[in-house]
């Protein structure tokens, strides 16, 4: 097998799985309501299940914590605003009692996972389908163009001790991809040049989420968060970028005029 072929040896599996995930994800976002909530519940539970397994706990403990996270997400989403907020942190706090090691790492990521999923549920209601689609496309474009650019152009590594395969060429290509997605959404009435900067910032946040998960895997000596998704590893391996992007968007929407146009 040539060096070029080796670079893309996982491409067929990645593309097939990505196509299925895109159909399911975008379909759920478009449908909203029950379907989007069901998807987020599954994702939330799967993420915490994978996190606990990566941190060295047993399968039974991982299943318990994953179910707790899924239930907590549903509770905070269905209860009146404010009343359900403690459930965001219930899975993180439970880790103190249920885990024997890596508690701090677990608490931080578990809280971010539930916050991210809850944030996506709120963003879908507040922003509508178009801007949720924009968020998903920014994250996907960042990952896809970064993957191809990194393997085609190579060059200096981004952070080799944490993520040996990531390059600066792929990182910058992700920013370019995000800007192009932002430019496409400038066709929406009321949207100006600010969407370019917001898109690139969201891209950076998604890359930070990716790097954060890579750091956990490196620390624990695991290659993938699980083997649930052929060619991609686990749910965490695919959702890490959205984790960073959604949390960041929740923060910046408080300080910038976003979204510039609300469309259902």
Buried (B, 14 or more C-beta within 10 A) or exposed (E): EEEEEEBBEBBEEBEEBBEEBEEEBBEBBEEBEEBBBEBBBBBBBBBBBBBBBBBBBEEEBBBBBBBBBBBBBBBBBEEEEEEBEEBBBBBBEBBEEBBEEBBEBBBBBBBBBBBBBBBBBBBBEEBBBBBBBBBBBBBBBBBBBBBBBBBEEEEEBBBEEBBEEBBBBBBBBBBBBBBBBBBBBBEBEEBEEBBBEBBBBBBBBBBBBBBBBBBBBBEBEBEBBBEBBEBBBBBBBBBBBBBBBBBBBBEEBEEEEBBBBEEE
